[in-house]
Structures are given as structure tokens and as C-alpha cells.
Amino acid sequence: MASLLQNKTAIVTGAGRGVGRGIAMLMAAEGASVVVVDPGVNVDGSGFDQSVAQQVVNEIREAGGKAVPCAESVVSMSGGEKIIQTAIDNFGKLDIVVTCAGILRDRMIFNMSEQEWDDVIAVHLKGTFNIVKNASILFRQQRSGRIITFSSTSGLYGNSGQANYGAAKDGIAGFTRVVARDLGRYGVTANSIAPSANTRMIGSVPEEARTLRSARGIASGGAAPTLRGDPEDVAPFTTWLASDEAAHVNGHVFYVTGGLVALLNEPEPVKTIRKEGRWTVDELARVVPATIGMELFNPAPSQVPRT
């Protein structure tokens, strides 16, 4: 067993499969006691299978690590409280929370139902809040803690058919930047990872949908990364962020895939126009096309013929 996280206790949500599983396994291998949180749902959030979390716990224990399963859902505040309490009851402390739990309900915006919107927001955005809020109370009291949330390039750059997922994931990035400022003074760090990996969530997107988007010229964003590694590739950087070695890293978003780790920039002005007083519509119509409106990237060019 390694020792980067020796004597630490970590909660990893969505740890039954994919990226979360890889993180839970590596954190345990680095000495952490891990609460493996996963209700064993399907990609769309339906179903329930306690054995999913238990299987990961069994693997960790067989390798000489410490872990307990937790099948609580992250979608309610009470569920978040119970997840945090599981760490305290079993290991007596909490040092790290990693929020990987997620579902997909992909649909073009004009076909998306209110339920599809609400369910995805509940798991990703509210679920992240439910864990972080409850953990932050302990972290503030003990003057230490690591919070690692999961964003996505779908939110940061945009991906067709994922208005619910993209809104949640971009929201998580903003949420994390605020939490970093709220808790930094107490010795707590909060950072977010936008991973790219071949998981069952990615595999659930029909190939026909990918082909159709491509044929219609619908892109994911002007600078969106296209690399995709294995789920386990995200674990090393996440584990490092959770360690004492990363105490100086706070309020950032990182893109992680394969052997690549990239620090993503915070929103900043690219081009500006300015005048004394308020712009008129006529002035903007004349100035914008030749200044900030030049060569703007269009992720989905119009298919409607000009008349």
C-alpha cells in the first residue's frame, strides 16, 4: 500500500463504476479509508442495486484497503447527511469528498421534458450541493478538507442534446469556484475536474445520434477537447488533488484524460468595444461586425436557405 492519503477518510459518490470506481480504488491503495457511494442505478437513474458498491468495497478489502459501501442517493439533503454520517460512523472522521455521481437523460431541447430536466439537475447539481454543504460544516470546524467536484466539457463548451446535463455541469464549475472562496480561509480547497473517458455514460449515446450531429455540422465547441482515455486515467490527478501536497491548489477547473492534465482558463474578455456613454443600436450594427463580431465560431450553422 502507498501512503499519499494515509490516515485520510474519503467519500466518493458514483464510485460503483467508471471514473468514480477508479478514484475509489486508487485512493484506497494510497492509504485512504473510502466510503463507496453508489445506489447501483442505470445510466438514466432508474433501478437500484446495492451489490454495485459492495463489489468495489470487496475489491478494495481484498487488496488490503479499508472501505464501506453506501447506497444512499445524493439527490436529497437527508441523503447527503446520511452519506457524510456513514464516514463518521465507520471511520470517525472525514477529509475528502469527491462527487462523481451522475445520470444522463439526453434529448434535444425542443423535445426535453420537465422531468428529464429535473432528474439530471437533481443528481448532478443539487447532488453535488447536498454532499458539499454537509461536508463543509465539518471541514470548516476542523480547518481542513478537500472537495473535488466533477464538471464536464459538455457544460464548459456545450454539447448538442444535453441542455440538462450541460447546465448542471457548468453550474458545478461555477459552484466550485464559489465554494473555494467560501472555504479557502479555513484551510479547505475546492477544485473541479472535467474528465473525458470511455464510460458507460458515454457509451449510452447512440452512434446514430453522433452521426446525425456530425452530418448537421453540430459541433461541441470551438476549443472543446476531443481526446478520450480510460476511466482509471482520471484517478491519479484526483488523488493528488485530495492530498496534502495540493494544499495550494484552490478554485480551479482541470481537464483530465489519458495522460493529459490541462488547467482550464476562467472566463475572460477576448475582444472588447468601448465608447463614452451608451451604445445605440445603429452604432452597434455598424461597429460589431467589424470588431468583436468577426469570425465568431458557430457550433450549429443554420440549415435554413437564405431567401
N, C-alpha and C positions, 0 to 999 in steps of 0.2 A: 504493500500500500504506500502511495505517495503521501505528502503531508502539506500541500499548499493550503488546504482547508481543514487542517487538523483542529479538532475541538469546536468546529462550527456546526450549526444546525441550519439546514436549508429546506425550504418548501419549493417544490417545482410543480406547477399546475400543467395539466395536459401532458403528464410525464409517462403515460402508458404506451405511447407510440411516438415515432418520428423524432423531431427535434427535441422535444421535452424528455423523451426517454434517454436520448444520447447525453443530455445535460445531467440528468439524474444519475446515470451510470458513472460518468466521469467525476462528478462532484463526490460521489461516494468513494470512488477509487482514490481521490485526493484527500480522503480523511473525514469528509463531512457526514453527519447523520442526516438522512434525507427523508422527508415526507413526500411520498409519491402520490400526487393528487390526480385522479382520473376516474370519472364515473363510467368509463367504457362506452361512450355513446358513439353513434355512427357519425360520418362526416357532416351530415345535416343536423346533428344534435339529437336525433331520435335514439331510443334504446337505452339500455343500462346493463353493464357487465362488470361486476366487481373483480372478476378474475384478471382483468387487464392490468390494473395497478398491482395486484398481488403477484403477478408473474414477474414484473420488473423488480419488486421487492425480493422475490425469491432469488433472482439472478444476482442482485447486489449482495445478499446474505451469503450465497454460495461462494462469492468471490472474496468473502471476508469483511464486507462492509456492513453498515448499520442503516436500516430503512424500515419504514412502516407505511402501509397503504392508507389511502383516504379516498373514499368515493363520493365526497360531498361535491355539490355543484357550486361553481363560482358566481352564479347569476343573482344570488340574493345576499344581502348584508349578513344575515344569520349564517348562511353557508360560509361566507368569508371568515366570520368569527370562529366557527367550528374548525375550519382548516388551520387557523392560527393556533387555536387551543390544542389541536392534535400535536403540534410541535412541542408545546409547553408540557402537555401531559406525558409525552413519551420521552422527551429529551431534556426537559427543564429549561429550555432557552430557545431563542430564535435569532439568527444572524443574517439570513439571506432569504429573499423571496424572488422567484423567477416566474413570470406569468406567461406561459406558453399556450394555455387553453384557448381553443378556437373551433369554430364551425364555419361551414360555407352554405350559403343559400343564393347562388349566383342567378341573376336574372337581369335582363335589360331594364332600365329604369321605367319605361312605359308599361312593363309587364309585372314589375315587382309589387308584391302585396305588402300591406302594413305589417302582417305577421312575419314575413321574411325579413323586413327591415328590423323590426323589434327584436327578433330572436338573435340576429347576428350582433346587433349593438349590445344586447344584454350579456352575451358571453364575452365578447372581446373588450368593449369599452367599460361597461359597468362592472364586468367581472374583474377587470384589472383594478378598478377603483375599490371594489369590495375587499380584495386582498391587500392592496397597498394601504388603504385607510386604516385597517385593523393592525397591520404590521407597524405602521408609522407611530402608533401610540407607544408600543414597546420600544421601538428604535429611538424615539425622542427621549424616553425616560433613561435608557441605558447609554445614550450618547454614542451610538454606533449602529451600523446596519448597511446592507447592500440591497438595493432594489434594481432589478433588471426586468424591463418590460419588453414586449415584442410588438414592433410595428411591422410594416411591410412596404415593399416598393409599390404595391397596388394602391396604397394610400398616399405615399410620398410623391409618386409620379402619375398615378392613375391607370386603371385597367378596365377596359370595357366590360360591362356586365357585372361589376362588383361595387355598385354605389354604396351598399350597406357595409360591406367588408372594408372598402377603401376609406369610407368616412370614419369607421371605427379605428382603423389602423393609423390614419393621420391624426385622429383625436388622441390616440395613445402617445404619439410622439410629442404633441403639444402638452398633454397631461404630464408626461415625464419631465419635460423642461421646467414646468411649474413646480413639480414636487422637488426637483433638485434645488430650487431656490427656497422652497419652504423648509427643507430639512438639512440643507448643507451646513448651516451653523451648528447643528447638533452632531456633526461627525458622520452623517448619513449621506450616501451617494445614491443617485438615481440616474440610470442610463437606459437607452433603448437599442435593441438590435432589430434590423430589418434583414431577415435571412433569405437565402434563396437555396432551396434544397428539394430533392425529389422525394416528396412525401405523399401519403395517400390523399391529402387535400389537393395537392397539385394534380395528382393522377385522376381525381374525380372530374376535372374539367374535360368534357367530351372533345375528342380530336376534331369533330365536325365544327365545334364552336371556334376552336383555334383557327381552323382553315378558313371559316367564314369571315372572322375578324380580319385575317390577313388579306383575303381577297377584296374586302371592302376598304382596305387601306387604313384600318383602325389600329393605331399604334398605342403602346403603353406609356409613351412619354419621350420627350426629346433626348433625355440623357439617362433613361431607365436602363440599368444593367440587365444583361441577358444571360449571364452565367448561371449555372445551377449545379451544385455539388450534392453530396450525400448528407442526410440529416445529422450524422455524427460530426460532420465538419464544423458545425456551429458551436459544439460543446467546449472546445479548448478556450476560445476567446471569452465565452460566457463565464467559464470557471475562473479565468484570470480576473475578469471584472469583479467577481464576487469575493476576491481575496484581499488581504491587507495590502498587497502590492499595488492595487489600483485605487488606493485611498484618495489620490489626487484627481481622479477622473470623475467628473460630475456634470450632468446636464447635457450629454451628447447622444447623438444617434449614429450608429455604425451599421454599415452594410457588410454582411459576412456570408461568404460562400466558398466552398472548396478551400484553397489555400489563400484566398483573398480576404483581407480585412480593410475596409475603407471608412474613414471618418467623413460623414456627410456634412455639408455646409448648412448653416442655419439660413433661413430666408433673408435675402439682402437685395437692395436695389441693383438692377442690371443696367437699365437706361433710365434717364430722367429728363423731363422738360420742366421749365420753371419760368414764371413771369411775376411781376408785381401785381397783386390783386387777383381776382377770379378770372379763370378762363371762360371765354364764350364758346358756344357750340361751333360757331363758324370758324373761330380760331383753331379749335381742336381738329376740326375736319380738314383744315389746311395744313396743320403742323404735324399731327400724329403720324400720318402715312409716311412721311419723310424722316421721322425720328424714331421714337420708341415702337412704332408700328411696322418698321421694316423687317422683313424676313422672320416674322413670327411663326413658330412651329405650330402646325395644325394637326392634332392627333387623329382627326377623322374628317378628311376633306369631304365637302358636300358632293352627293351623288345626284343632286337635282340640276338638270340642264339649265343654263342661263338663257333667258328669253330676251 
